[in-house]
């Protein structure tokens, strides 16, 4: 008697194994923690062995779990390749995607995976501040977009939440200057009113050194010590530093990175959403692995 594995259960297990957390996996997969736990339990019952050791603060893989994880990755990859060869290729259309300058890097792996799976779908990208992308989604000018909102008032599917942090050169004490020299990506940036409002509340004078739509151009001015800036923690380049509270600058709020889909978007948007979530799961796993190493 042949037995078949449920690929949906395997995807859930891989997310849990990558993050060693039911909660983190639930957030990434847009499921409840209870649903994730039940799916892992069903998979273990199907295989007839324990895959995870449940500890108070972290999950660990059993020896069977480690072996199954390696093989299940290959199984999912083969599954996705088959779909790309047989189902994905005939799909045609034009997908309009938007993202703010600081999230383009996070979006790149998903774009690559999607174009490989759906080579007949034409893509167009718009890089713009989050408030502008918000209006574009509402007006139907974009099909899908990553947009940054205050964590207290998100819209759409929350991909992750993280703090806004002060960023400076590791070799300069520019942050001590008054007026405080600032370099911001764009005057329409979602961070700008919060950053300036926090400085005003603390009575810290500031002056604008540079404003441009390019994330890299802003990074360059910070890198050479001309100014400081404020970015999401995960987007800070490795050669720049996040200033601690000891710098005397006001604490900044958390932001939510949200996935917004237009009400008139094409069905292929769901396929792009899957590519995006898969790439973010891998990105998180790679980040955790590099931190451990």
GUDOMAR-79169 format. One record per residue (C-alpha): x, y, z. Coordinates in Angstrom, 3 decimals, decimal comma. Last residue first. Layout:
<x=X	y=Y	z=Z>
...
//
This chain:
<x=28,035	y=31,075	z=12,941>
<x=24,806	y=31,506	z=14,916>
<x=24,174	y=34,931	z=13,395>
<x=24,820	y=33,566	z=9,888>
<x=22,328	y=30,732	z=10,446>
<x=19,639	y=33,111	z=11,754>
<x=20,086	y=35,374	z=8,727>
<x=19,970	y=32,435	z=6,305>
<x=16,730	y=31,196	z=7,897>
<x=15,189	y=34,664	z=7,723>
<x=16,092	y=34,979	z=4,051>
<x=14,726	y=31,490	z=3,352>
<x=11,383	y=32,363	z=4,956>
<x=11,422	y=35,665	z=3,065>
<x=11,969	y=33,865	z=-0,252>
<x=9,045	y=31,508	z=0,401>
<x=6,786	y=34,428	z=1,347>
<x=7,668	y=36,318	z=-1,843>
<x=7,258	y=33,299	z=-4,117>
<x=3,852	y=32,584	z=-2,553>
<x=2,766	y=36,212	z=-3,041>
<x=3,880	y=36,031	z=-6,680>
<x=1,632	y=33,011	z=-7,213>
<x=-1,259	y=34,856	z=-5,547>
<x=-0,674	y=37,817	z=-7,872>
<x=-1,225	y=35,467	z=-10,829>
<x=-4,975	y=35,827	z=-10,212>
<x=-4,811	y=39,394	z=-11,609>
<x=-5,278	y=42,440	z=-9,385>
<x=-8,510	y=44,465	z=-9,352>
<x=-8,792	y=44,768	z=-5,549>
<x=-5,108	y=45,670	z=-5,452>
<x=-2,846	y=43,631	z=-3,206>
<x=-0,890	y=45,023	z=-0,256>
<x=1,898	y=43,132	z=1,517>
<x=2,883	y=44,896	z=4,713>
<x=6,176	y=45,802	z=6,370>
<x=5,150	y=47,009	z=9,811>
<x=6,980	y=49,870	z=11,507>
<x=8,161	y=50,298	z=15,068>
<x=8,580	y=53,744	z=16,584>
<x=11,771	y=55,794	z=17,125>
<x=13,531	y=56,418	z=20,430>
<x=14,920	y=59,926	z=20,724>
<x=18,647	y=60,573	z=20,276>
<x=20,980	y=60,682	z=23,278>
<x=23,675	y=58,527	z=21,692>
<x=23,409	y=56,226	z=24,714>
<x=20,093	y=54,956	z=23,314>
<x=22,108	y=52,947	z=20,806>
<x=23,058	y=54,013	z=17,290>
<x=22,771	y=51,358	z=14,607>
<x=26,048	y=51,092	z=12,721>
<x=27,084	y=51,160	z=9,060>
<x=29,351	y=48,690	z=7,214>
<x=26,806	y=45,869	z=7,439>
<x=24,117	y=47,845	z=5,599>
<x=20,992	y=48,697	z=7,662>
<x=17,866	y=47,181	z=6,069>
<x=16,916	y=44,850	z=8,932>
<x=16,758	y=47,671	z=11,487>
<x=14,337	y=49,797	z=9,466>
<x=16,009	y=53,053	z=8,560>
<x=16,843	y=56,442	z=10,106>
<x=19,664	y=58,693	z=8,848>
<x=22,964	y=60,253	z=9,927>
<x=24,956	y=62,909	z=8,111>
<x=28,184	y=63,808	z=6,327>
<x=30,142	y=60,914	z=7,855>
<x=31,384	y=59,262	z=4,662>
<x=29,033	y=56,278	z=5,081>
<x=26,045	y=58,488	z=5,898>
<x=26,325	y=60,335	z=2,574>
<x=26,829	y=57,015	z=0,756>
<x=23,829	y=55,389	z=2,420>
<x=21,610	y=58,183	z=1,107>
<x=22,867	y=57,552	z=-2,412>
<x=22,325	y=53,813	z=-1,940>
<x=18,688	y=54,286	z=-0,886>
<x=18,036	y=56,458	z=-3,925>
<x=15,030	y=58,792	z=-3,994>
<x=17,151	y=61,712	z=-2,845>
<x=17,380	y=64,065	z=0,107>
<x=20,726	y=65,362	z=1,396>
<x=22,089	y=67,495	z=4,199>
<x=18,838	y=68,391	z=5,935>
<x=19,213	y=70,320	z=9,206>
<x=18,262	y=69,424	z=12,747>
<x=17,577	y=71,043	z=16,126>
<x=16,856	y=68,700	z=19,029>
<x=14,029	y=69,906	z=21,281>
<x=13,117	y=66,372	z=22,400>
<x=9,617	y=66,604	z=20,877>
<x=11,092	y=68,229	z=17,763>
<x=13,459	y=65,296	z=17,259>
<x=10,631	y=62,766	z=17,568>
<x=8,484	y=64,775	z=15,136>
<x=11,307	y=64,948	z=12,613>
<x=11,763	y=61,165	z=12,674>
<x=8,023	y=60,430	z=12,643>
<x=7,354	y=62,894	z=9,804>
<x=10,251	y=61,411	z=7,739>
<x=9,659	y=57,672	z=8,183>
<x=6,894	y=57,337	z=5,589>
<x=9,190	y=58,941	z=2,993>
<x=7,609	y=61,820	z=1,015>
<x=10,670	y=64,072	z=1,465>
<x=12,788	y=61,214	z=0,126>
<x=15,749	y=59,062	z=1,196>
<x=16,689	y=61,129	z=4,219>
<x=20,114	y=62,476	z=5,149>
<x=20,148	y=64,350	z=8,426>
<x=22,712	y=66,659	z=10,048>
<x=21,803	y=67,350	z=13,701>
<x=21,914	y=71,090	z=14,368>
<x=23,856	y=70,331	z=16,428>
<x=26,555	y=67,697	z=15,928>
<x=26,818	y=64,613	z=18,173>
<x=25,378	y=62,256	z=15,541>
<x=28,289	y=63,114	z=13,250>
<x=30,586	y=61,111	z=15,526>
<x=32,318	y=59,363	z=12,630>
<x=34,087	y=56,043	z=12,022>
<x=31,160	y=53,649	z=12,426>
<x=29,047	y=55,823	z=10,145>
<x=25,484	y=56,389	z=11,348>
<x=22,019	y=54,859	z=11,507>
<x=19,187	y=55,730	z=13,898>
<x=16,664	y=52,925	z=14,146>
<x=13,080	y=52,213	z=13,043>
<x=11,999	y=49,080	z=14,841>
<x=10,660	y=45,904	z=13,247>
<x=7,388	y=44,327	z=12,220>
<x=7,086	y=41,525	z=9,671>
<x=5,045	y=40,398	z=6,677>
<x=1,817	y=42,029	z=7,856>
<x=-0,893	y=41,322	z=5,307>
<x=-2,930	y=44,390	z=4,305>
<x=-2,847	y=47,674	z=6,200>
<x=-0,945	y=48,365	z=9,428>
<x=-1,922	y=50,971	z=12,040>
<x=0,051	y=50,436	z=15,279>
<x=3,077	y=49,077	z=13,419>
<x=3,329	y=52,367	z=11,513>
<x=3,146	y=51,480	z=7,853>
<x=5,718	y=50,364	z=5,275>
<x=4,451	y=49,079	z=1,928>
<x=5,376	y=46,029	z=-0,154>
<x=3,282	y=46,200	z=-3,287>
<x=0,899	y=44,227	z=-5,504>
<x=-1,224	y=44,973	z=-8,561>
<x=-0,282	y=48,627	z=-8,997>
<x=-2,236	y=51,492	z=-10,594>
<x=-5,449	y=50,166	z=-9,022>
<x=-6,256	y=53,488	z=-7,349>
<x=-5,962	y=52,061	z=-3,835>
<x=-2,697	y=50,329	z=-4,733>
<x=-1,276	y=53,535	z=-6,203>
<x=-2,325	y=55,530	z=-3,139>
<x=-0,460	y=53,193	z=-0,808>
<x=2,533	y=53,211	z=-3,164>
<x=2,727	y=56,997	z=-2,804>
<x=2,615	y=56,797	z=0,997>
<x=5,290	y=54,045	z=0,921>
<x=7,895	y=56,056	z=-0,979>
<x=8,570	y=54,957	z=-4,575>
<x=10,221	y=52,178	z=-6,606>
<x=7,869	y=50,971	z=-9,329>
<x=8,530	y=47,654	z=-11,015>
<x=7,105	y=46,112	z=-14,180>
<x=6,855	y=42,379	z=-14,762>
<x=5,726	y=40,480	z=-17,860>
<x=4,444	y=36,963	z=-17,215>
<x=5,668	y=34,435	z=-19,804>
<x=8,713	y=33,429	z=-17,730>
<x=6,512	y=32,223	z=-14,862>
<x=8,641	y=29,959	z=-12,619>
<x=11,971	y=31,636	z=-13,416>
<x=10,355	y=35,081	z=-13,319>
<x=8,821	y=34,303	z=-9,924>
<x=12,034	y=33,028	z=-8,353>
<x=13,993	y=36,091	z=-9,523>
<x=11,316	y=38,520	z=-8,348>
<x=11,153	y=36,755	z=-4,979>
<x=14,936	y=36,999	z=-4,577>
<x=14,845	y=40,762	z=-5,413>
<x=12,105	y=41,847	z=-2,980>
<x=14,318	y=42,085	z=0,092>
<x=16,812	y=44,197	z=-1,900>
<x=14,017	y=46,508	z=-3,101>
<x=12,924	y=47,109	z=0,480>
<x=14,897	y=50,304	z=1,209>
<x=13,760	y=52,046	z=-1,978>
<x=10,009	y=51,576	z=-1,332>
<x=8,270	y=48,723	z=-3,192>
<x=5,842	y=48,350	z=-6,096>
<x=4,864	y=45,556	z=-8,481>
<x=2,810	y=45,627	z=-11,687>
<x=2,180	y=42,131	z=-13,073>
<x=1,495	y=41,751	z=-16,789>
<x=-0,039	y=38,566	z=-18,150>
<x=0,729	y=35,025	z=-19,150>
<x=0,589	y=31,644	z=-17,466>
<x=1,684	y=28,913	z=-19,876>
<x=4,991	y=28,402	z=-18,012>
<x=3,690	y=27,794	z=-14,513>
<x=1,639	y=24,671	z=-15,052>
<x=3,934	y=22,046	z=-16,534>
<x=7,523	y=23,224	z=-16,133>
<x=6,985	y=25,590	z=-13,191>
<x=4,762	y=23,050	z=-11,468>
<x=7,415	y=20,371	z=-11,887>
<x=10,108	y=22,710	z=-10,575>
<x=8,005	y=23,530	z=-7,521>
<x=7,529	y=19,841	z=-6,701>
<x=11,237	y=19,129	z=-7,189>
<x=12,120	y=21,947	z=-4,805>
<x=9,569	y=20,680	z=-2,311>
<x=11,060	y=17,169	z=-2,363>
<x=14,611	y=18,493	z=-2,072>
<x=13,686	y=20,492	z=1,001>
<x=11,921	y=17,410	z=2,391>
<x=15,113	y=15,346	z=2,189>
<x=17,174	y=17,706	z=4,331>
<x=14,351	y=18,257	z=6,815>
<x=13,635	y=14,513	z=7,092>
<x=17,216	y=13,764	z=8,135>
<x=17,238	y=16,560	z=10,726>
<x=13,818	y=15,495	z=12,034>
<x=14,877	y=11,868	z=12,389>
<x=17,843	y=13,005	z=14,496>
<x=15,406	y=15,120	z=16,521>
<x=15,168	y=18,806	z=15,663>
<x=15,105	y=21,388	z=18,427>
<x=12,378	y=23,809	z=19,449>
<x=13,153	y=26,822	z=21,572>
<x=12,258	y=28,544	z=24,824>
<x=10,498	y=25,901	z=26,930>
<x=11,708	y=22,861	z=24,912>
<x=9,754	y=20,847	z=22,346>
<x=11,899	y=18,232	z=20,644>
<x=10,896	y=18,073	z=17,011>
<x=10,541	y=15,401	z=14,332>
<x=8,962	y=12,665	z=16,445>
<x=8,228	y=9,443	z=14,573>
<x=5,412	y=7,560	z=12,869>
<x=5,711	y=9,449	z=9,606>
<x=1,979	y=10,218	z=9,395>
<x=1,782	y=10,923	z=13,123>
<x=4,730	y=13,314	z=12,853>
<x=3,072	y=15,079	z=9,914>
<x=-0,196	y=15,385	z=11,816>
<x=1,635	y=16,857	z=14,819>
<x=3,395	y=19,397	z=12,592>
<x=0,023	y=20,409	z=11,139>
<x=-1,551	y=20,691	z=14,584>
<x=1,235	y=22,924	z=15,863>
<x=0,922	y=25,225	z=12,839>
<x=-2,852	y=25,455	z=13,323>
<x=-2,432	y=26,283	z=17,012>
<x=0,087	y=29,020	z=16,245>
<x=-2,477	y=30,614	z=13,963>
<x=-1,635	y=30,915	z=10,297>
<x=-0,260	y=33,731	z=8,143>
<x=2,664	y=31,537	z=6,992>
<x=5,364	y=33,902	z=8,253>
<x=3,554	y=34,717	z=11,486>
<x=2,757	y=31,047	z=12,162>
<x=6,379	y=30,072	z=11,535>
<x=7,574	y=32,664	z=14,037>
<x=5,074	y=31,427	z=16,624>
<x=5,885	y=27,741	z=16,128>
<x=9,579	y=28,493	z=16,688>
<x=12,860	y=26,854	z=15,723>
<x=13,021	y=29,333	z=12,848>
<x=14,105	y=27,056	z=10,010>
<x=12,480	y=23,995	z=11,584>
<x=9,115	y=25,735	z=11,966>
<x=9,158	y=26,986	z=8,355>
<x=10,254	y=23,528	z=7,160>
<x=7,413	y=21,876	z=9,100>
<x=4,831	y=24,196	z=7,548>
<x=6,043	y=23,449	z=4,037>
<x=5,973	y=19,704	z=4,866>
<x=2,386	y=19,885	z=6,075>
<x=1,354	y=21,576	z=2,817>
<x=3,278	y=18,920	z=0,896>
<x=1,117	y=16,123	z=2,327>
<x=3,096	y=12,893	z=1,983>
<x=1,551	y=9,944	z=0,176>
<x=1,464	y=6,308	z=1,258>
<x=1,467	y=3,329	z=-1,093>
<x=0,000	y=0,000	z=0,000>
//
